[in-house]
Amino acid sequence: MDKLKQLLKGHEDQAGQGVDKAGDFVDEKTQGKYSGQTDTAQDKLKEQLGGMDQDRDNPPQQ
């Protein structure tokens, strides 16, 4: 995941748009049958990709 974050640095908005498009594609192909799961996956992925700077500033707490 760290390597992916490095590749996407500076392009977070475009990555988020790609995640949205992929989720919409899945919803279209499954006729919305799994839209709840797709939305959850989209949110979690965007959170991971969007929080790139936060990871460095705030290491995980144990």
CYANA upper distance limits for C-alpha pairs under 8 A (distance plus 0.5 A):
  1 MET  CA      5 LYS  CA      6.69
  2 ASP  CA      6 GLN  CA      6.77
  3 LYS  CA      7 LEU  CA      6.84
  4 LEU  CA      8 LEU  CA      6.75
  5 LYS  CA      9 LYS  CA      6.49
  5 LYS  CA     49 LEU  CA      6.94
  5 LYS  CA     52 MET  CA      6.98
  8 LEU  CA     12 GLU  CA      6.76
  8 LEU  CA     15 ALA  CA      7.61
  9 LYS  CA     52 MET  CA      8.17
 11 HIS  CA     15 ALA  CA      6.75
 12 GLU  CA     16 GLY  CA      6.64
 12 GLU  CA     49 LEU  CA      7.26
 12 GLU  CA     50 GLY  CA      6.58
 13 ASP  CA     17 GLN  CA      6.79
 14 GLN  CA     18 GLY  CA      6.74
 15 ALA  CA     19 VAL  CA      6.77
 15 ALA  CA     49 LEU  CA      8.17
 16 GLY  CA     20 ASP  CA      6.78
 16 GLY  CA     46 LYS  CA      6.37
 16 GLY  CA     49 LEU  CA      8.29
 16 GLY  CA     50 GLY  CA      8.35
 17 GLN  CA     21 LYS  CA      6.69
 18 GLY  CA     22 ALA  CA      6.60
 19 VAL  CA     23 GLY  CA      6.69
 19 VAL  CA     42 GLN  CA      6.65
 19 VAL  CA     45 LEU  CA      8.08
 19 VAL  CA     46 LYS  CA      7.69
 20 ASP  CA     24 ASP  CA      6.64
 20 ASP  CA     42 GLN  CA      7.26
 21 LYS  CA     25 PHE  CA      6.59
 22 ALA  CA     26 VAL  CA      6.81
 23 GLY  CA     27 ASP  CA      6.68
 23 GLY  CA     38 THR  CA      6.40
 23 GLY  CA     39 ASP  CA      7.61
 23 GLY  CA     42 GLN  CA      7.09
 24 ASP  CA     28 GLU  CA      6.56
 25 PHE  CA     29 LYS  CA      6.70
 26 VAL  CA     30 THR  CA      6.56
 26 VAL  CA     32 GLY  CA      8.45
 26 VAL  CA     38 THR  CA      8.00
 27 ASP  CA     31 GLN  CA      6.14
 27 ASP  CA     32 GLY  CA      5.03
 27 ASP  CA     33 LYS  CA      7.61
 27 ASP  CA     34 TYR  CA      7.24
 27 ASP  CA     35 SER  CA      6.27
 27 ASP  CA     38 THR  CA      7.81
 28 GLU  CA     32 GLY  CA      6.77
 30 THR  CA     34 TYR  CA      7.36
 34 TYR  CA     38 THR  CA      6.56
 35 SER  CA     39 ASP  CA      6.44
 36 GLY  CA     40 THR  CA      6.79
 37 GLN  CA     41 ALA  CA      6.67
 38 THR  CA     42 GLN  CA      6.60
 39 ASP  CA     43 ASP  CA      6.66
 40 THR  CA     44 LYS  CA      6.71
 41 ALA  CA     45 LEU  CA      6.57
 42 GLN  CA     46 LYS  CA      6.54
 43 ASP  CA     47 GLU  CA      6.53
 44 LYS  CA     48 GLN  CA      6.74
 45 LEU  CA     49 LEU  CA      6.64
 46 LYS  CA     50 GLY  CA      6.04
 47 GLU  CA     51 GLY  CA      6.32
 48 GLN  CA     52 MET  CA      7.47
 51 GLY  CA     55 ASP  CA      6.87
 52 MET  CA     56 ARG  CA      7.75
 53 ASP  CA     57 ASP  CA      6.99
 54 GLN  CA     58 ASN  CA      6.13
 55 ASP  CA     59 PRO  CA      6.22
 55 ASP  CA     60 PRO  CA      8.05
